[in-house]
Amino acid sequence: MARELRRHDMVGSMGRVGAAGDNAAMESFWSLLQTNVLNQQRWTTRQELRLAIVVWIERKYHRQRAQDTLGGLTPIEFEAKLAEPHTLAA
C-alpha cells in the first residue's frame, strides 16, 4: 500500500490507535473498494475510475451490503419490508 501511495505521489492517513480518527468502518470500506474496484484493472483516466467507484458503491456496496442500522438487512430488503402492507390487529 505504501508503495502505491508513493507511486502516485500520495500520502496515507496517519493517526494513533484509539484516536478520534481511528475508524474501523472506513478502513473496511477502503479495503473492499481496493479489492473490488481499484485492483481489478489498470484505469486509463481518473474519470473512468471515478465512474467505476460510483457504480460499485451504488450497485453493490449500498444495495447488497447488510447494514447494522437497518437490522442486518440490505437497503433493498429494508425498503421492501417497508412497502409490505401492514395488517391491523382486530
KAGIHU-V613317 format. One record per backbone hydrogen bond with DSSP energy under -0.5 kcal/mol. NH is the residue of the N-H (numbers start at 1). CO is the residue of the C=O. E is the energy in kcal/mol with one decimal. If there is no record, write none. Layout:
NH;CO;E
NH;CO;E
//
This chain:
5;1;-2.3
6;2;-2.5
7;3;-2.5
8;4;-1.3
9;6;-1.8
10;5;-3.1
19;16;-2.1
22;19;-2.2
23;21;-0.8
24;22;-0.5
27;23;-2.0
28;24;-2.2
29;25;-2.2
30;26;-2.8
31;27;-2.0
32;28;-2.4
33;29;-2.7
34;30;-2.5
35;31;-2.4
36;32;-3.0
37;33;-2.2
38;33;-1.7
39;34;-2.5
40;37;-1.5
41;37;-0.5
43;41;-0.6
49;45;-1.8
50;46;-3.2
51;47;-2.5
52;48;-2.0
53;49;-2.5
54;50;-2.5
55;51;-2.7
56;52;-2.3
57;53;-2.7
58;54;-2.7
59;55;-3.0
60;56;-2.1
61;56;-2.1
62;57;-3.0
64;60;-2.6
65;60;-0.5
65;61;-1.1
67;73;-2.6
70;67;-1.2
71;68;-1.6
72;67;-2.1
73;67;-0.6
73;70;-0.7
75;62;-0.8
76;63;-0.8
78;74;-2.8
79;75;-2.5
80;76;-2.2
81;77;-2.2
82;78;-2.0
83;79;-1.6
84;80;-0.7
84;81;-0.7
//
